[in-house]
Amino acid sequence: MKVLDLKCAHDHRFEGWFASTEEFESQLARKLVACPVCSATDVSRMPSAPRLNLSSARGEAVQKAPRNAPQDAANAPAAADVQARALQFMRELISKTENVGERFAEEARRIHYNEAPARNIRGVTTPEDAHALLEEGIDVLPLPVPDALKEPLQ
């Protein structure tokens, strides 16, 4: 099993697990490799170093990035942390809301005007309908949900 460091065109970094490098290349050519954050299929492989598990290395301290290292290298853990937190937030939001799908604007109005029980909902609406809801005093928040979170993984 090969674990590859990948990056999409929007600079989202993630790991991919493949049976071989050839399998990765095959899936990439067929546009089957997609970013879990934005679903972009324009993905490239990042340089990575093999990890060696040596018993003598356990006690050694992790070295910091050199002083003159590029700014991206210093920010990579922070960016990955922000990305992980955003995905965690989206998973929690999905688990605590009811998906009303295309009926979002209608159901938001019903809740606002006490015609339906108050609850947290999510769904799909047009930008025009979202704007109309805001004009009526109904709070809405557009949030793009990554395709990877729309359906459960195996």
N, C-alpha and C positions, 0 to 999 in steps of 0.2 A: 504494500500500500504506500503510495506516494502522497505526502502532504505538501502542497504547493502554496506559496504566498502569492496572492493575486490582488489586482487593483483594477477598478473600472475606470472609465473615462472621466468620471466625476471625482476621482481620487478616493473612493471608498476602498478600504483595504480589508481583505478577508482571506480565509483559508479554503482550499478545495482539496478533497481527498479523491484520489484516482488510483485505478489498478496499476497504471504505468504512465510514463510520459507520453507514450503514443496514444493512449486512451484520452488523456487530457487534450492533446492536439486534435484528435478526431472530434471530440465533443465541442471544442472551441470552434472548429471549422463549421460544424452543423448548428452553431448558435445555441447550444444546449447549456453553456456555462453562463450564468447570469448573476449579477450583483444582488446579494440578499437585502440591500438597503433600497436601491432604486430600480432594480430589475434590468439595468443596462447589460447588453450582451457584448459590448465593446470592452473586452477584458484582456488584460495582459499579465504575464507572469513577472513577479518581482524577484530580484536576486535574493537568495537565501543561503544560509550556511547550514550544513548538516549539524544536528545536535548529537553529541556523544555523551552517553551516560557513563561516566568514569567514577569509580568509588573515591578516588583521590581528589576529585574536583568538588566534592560536597562541601568542604569547609572553606573553599575559596570565595572571596567576596566578588560580587558582580562589578565589573568595571564601568565607570561612567563614560559617556561619549566624550571624545577629545574636545578640547577647547575650541578648536577651529573646525569642528564638524559642521556640516550643513544644518541650517535651521530645521529642515524637515526631519532629520534624524532625531533631533532633540524633542520635537513636538509629536513624533509618531506615537509614543505611548499615550499621550494626552488625547490625541485624535481618536485612537482606538477606544479609549475609555469613554469618550463622548458618544461615539458610535454605539458602543455596547449599551450605554445607559439609555440612549434614544430607543433602541430596539426593545430593551426591557420595559421602558415606559409604554411603548406601543402595545406590547403583549399584555400588560396590565390593563390598559385602556380597553382593549378588545375583550378581555375576560370579564370586565365590569360594565359592559354596555350591551344593549340589545341591538342587533343588526336589523333595521327595518328596510334596508335596501333602497329601491327606487321610491318608496313612500316616505322618504325622510322629511321633505317639506310639509307634506300633509300631516304626518304624525307629530312633528314639532309644533305645528299650529294647534292641533287637538290637545296636546299637553298644555300648551301656553294658555289656552282658553278653557281649561279644566273640563274638556270633553273626553279626556282619556286620563288614566292614572299617571301621576308624575313618576318618571323613571329616566335613567340615562340611556340615550339612544345614539346610534350612529347609522350612517347610510350614505346614499349618493344623491346629489342634486345638482342642478345647473348653477353656474355663477349668478345668473339672473335671479333664480329662486332664492339663493342664499342671500343676495343683496335685499330682496323683498322681505325676507324674514328679519333681517337686521333693521330695516325701516319700520317694521311692526313692533320692534322692541324685543324680539326673540333672539337670544344669544346663540350664535353658531360659530363654530371654529373649524375652518377647513384644515384637514390633516391628511396628507397623502399617506396611505398605508402601503408599505412595501408588499409586493406580490408574495414574497416568501412568508409573510405573516397571515395572508388571506386564507390559506389552507394549511391544515396540520401536516407536518412532515411524517414520514413513516415511523 
